[in-house]
Amino acid sequence: MSTPTKSAPWKLSQRVQVTAGEVATDVFGDGPPLVLVHGTPASSYLWRNAVPELARHHTVHVWDLLGFGESRPAPGAAPSIAQQARTLAELVEHWGLTAPRLVGHDIGGGVVLRAHLIEQVPAAGLALLDAAVIGPWNTPFTDHQQRHAEAYRTMPTHVFADIVGARLRTATHLPMTEADAAAYLAPWDGAEGRRRWMEQVCAVTFEDTRGVVERLDRVTAPTLVLWGQEDQWLAPAAGERLAAAIPGARFATVAAAGHFIAEDQPRETAEALVEFFGSH
């Protein structure tokens, strides 16, 4: 399997047709399988600098959630956490994986747990990074968008771009470069990007993780709950509550990292995952 380099642009080379649309995916490295699931408003771009270290130890599967990055939902398919979990189950089957390590960030944490606990995807281990699982986990900004969705859908695109651009920059603790900010924002550009942004905002709900929370005491896979110490979107206390609800889960933080933990500290994030999965 190939390994990405920092000099090459991040682009997923494979496309998989699933029930609810077309998913952009790629595979790197060699070793026990590991699946990375990003959250909102990111894409697989979040993992680009962590993948090289992970790929030294694992076969790393990455994908863009439906409605994010280069993945496209089918007409009428809402990019909800429940739908993403069903899609993850399809991908695991497509890749021929029997019990991969599953890593979920932000709503990706809810996707991973729902896939495991409700869609019955076996897992050799779980890692939940700054994960949106135990509610309420909507940020005030997301709540405002959901309450005033029509205003956001119809505002001038340049005003919308200014708002989401400023919001994105609060996802990291360290300043984001202009190039990286542009890469994160590219899928949300223009009227079509604004439509896609609001579609995923309005599709995401705590109702899709409520059933997961009710089943957390059934998790038997080794679980790491890893949090950015400076997360301003979901405070580390949320991670502590999540770890306490999962039998035997380990809680750890990464210094000088915000909500986008793998953007701020990709090597430290990757090393924490490698160390944890290698010891279980």
N, C-alpha and C positions, 0 to 999 in steps of 0.2 A: 504494500500500500504506500501511496505517496505521503510526504510530510510537507505542510505549507512552510514557506519562508517569509520572513518579514519584508523582503524586497518585492514579492509577488502580490498583486492585488487580490483581495479576498473575493472569491467567486465560487459558488457551488456548481459542480460540473454535472450532476446527475438530476434527473427528474423522475418522480414516481407518481403514477396515477393511483389515487386513493378514492374511496367512496365519495368524499366531500370536496374533491378538487385535485389539484396538481401540486406536489410538494418538491421543493428544491432541496437536495441532499448532497452529502459527500462523505467519503470514508478516508481516514488517515491512519497510518501506523500499523502495528501488529501486536497481538497479545490478547488477553481476555477482553471481551467486548464491553464498551462503555458508550452510553448514549447521552449527549448533551442537549438539554432543552432550555432555550432562552425564555425570557419573559417580555413584558411590554414596557416601553415602546421600542424594544430592541429588535435584533435579528441574530442570526448565527454569527454576525460580525463581532458580537460580544466576546466570542471564544477564540478569536483568531490568534491572539498572542499566548493563550494558554494551551492551545492544541499541540504545538511542537513538543512541549515537555510531556504532556499526556500521551502523545503518540509514541514516545520512547518505551512506554510500558503497556499500552493498550491499543486495541483496534478501536478508534474513536469515530463514532457516527454522529454527524451533525445535520441539522435540518432547520429550515425556516418554518415557524408555525404558519398555518393557513391564514392568509391575510397579512402576513409580515414578510419583509424581505422580498424574495423572489417567488414565494409560494402564493398560489391563487385559489381561493375557495370556489367551488362550483356555484352557479346561480342559485340563490336561495339558501345556501349553506352559511349559517352564522358562525363566525370564528370564536365560539364560546370555549370555556375550559373543558366542558363535557365533550364537545366535538374534537378538540385537540387531543384529548385523552384517547378517544376512539381511534383517531388518526395515528397516534403513537403506537397503539396496539397493532394496527395494520402494518406499520413500518417495521416493528419488531418481527412480525411474521414474514414480511417481505425480505428482510435481511437474513432470515433463518437463524435468529438468536434464541437460545433456550432460556437463559437467565442472565441478562446483561446487568452491569452496574448502571443505574439510572441517576442522572444528575439534573436537577431542576432549579432554575433561578426565577425569582419573582413569581408570576403566575405559572411559570414552568414547574415550580414546586408543586402547585396544585394539580397541574397536568400529570406529573409523574406519580403522585400519590393516588390520584383518581384512576390512572391506568393500572396501577398495581393493585389497589384495593377493590375497585369496582369492575374494571375491565379484565381483571385477573391476569395481568402480565407478570410472570415470575421475575424476580430480581435477586441477584446475588448480593446486592448492596444498594443503598440509597444515599444520596447526598442532596440536601435541601439548602440552597444558598439564598439568603435574604428572601425567603419564600413567603408568598401570599397564600396562606392556608387557614390559620385560625383567625376568624373575623372579629371585629371589622378591620379589613385590610385595605379598603379603598383610601387613597389619599384625598385630602380636601379638594385638590385640583380635579381628580377623576370624578368625585361626587358632583362638583359644579358642572362639569361637562355633561354628565348624565342628566342632571336636572334641567339644563339649558341646551340640550342637544341641537335644537333647531337654530339657535343663535350661532353656535359654532359651525354648523353645516352651511350657513348662508353668509357668514362674514367674508369680507374680501380675503382672497388667498394670501396676500402679503401680510395682512394683519394676523391671520391664523399662523403663518410661518413664524412671525416674530414671537408669538405666544409659545408655540411648542418648542421653538429653538431655545428660548430662555429657560423653559421648563426642563428640557433635556440636560442642560448644563448643571442642573442641581442634582443629577443622578450620580455624579462622581464627587469624590473628595478632592482629588487633584485636578487642576485645570485641564480640560480637554483641548486637544489641538484643533485648529480650524478644519484640518483634513478629516480628523476622526468625527467631529461633530457633523460635518457635511455628509459623511458616509452613513451615519445613523439617521440623518434627516432625509436622505435621498428618497427612500420609499414613500415618504409622506409629502412629497413635493407636488405643488399645483392642485387643481381642483380634484383630480382623481386621487391623489395622495390624501387630501383632506377627507374625501369620502371614505377611503379605506381606514384612516385613523379613527373616524367617528364610528364606523361599523364595528371595529374591534372594541372601542371604549364602551359602546352600548351593549355589546354581547357579553362582556365580562361581569360576572356577578358572584357574590358569596354563596348563593344558592348552589352553585356547582361544586363548592368545597364543603358544604354543610355535611353531606353524607360521608365525606372523607374524614372530617373531624370526628364524627361519631364512631369511626372505625380505627382511629389511630392506635388504640390499645391492642389491635390485632396485628400490628406490624411486627414481623419476626426477623426481617432482614436487618443486618447491621446498618445503622443509620448515623450519618454525620449531619449535624445542623451547623452550617458555617455562615458567619455574618460579617459584613463590613462594620468595623468598630465605629465608623463615623456615618453610618447610614441615616440620612435625614428623611427618607421616605417611609421606611419601616424600621423602627428603633430596635436595637439588639434585644431589648426586653421581650419583643415578639418572638425572637428566636429562642430565648430561654423558655418561654411558655410552650413553644412547639416541641422542643427537645424533652421537656418534662412530661409531655403527653404521649411520647413514643417510648415503649419499653426498651431500656438499655441504650438509648440514643446518646451520642456524645455532642456536646455544644462547644464551639470554638469561635474565636473572632480573628479577623485579619486587621492588623494595624494600618492606619492611613488609607483606609478603603471606605468608600461610600456604598450606595445601593448597587451600583454597577461594579461589584467586587472584582470581577475578572477584567474589567477595564482599568481600574486603579492599580491592582496588584495581580497581574496575570500569573507571574511565576510563583508567587506565594500561594495563590489559589490552587494552581495545578499541583504544587508540591504537597499541599494539605490533602488533596484528593488521592494522589498516588500513595502517600503514606497511609492514609486510612484504609483504602481498598487493599493495599498490599499486606495489611496486618489482619485482614479478616477473610 
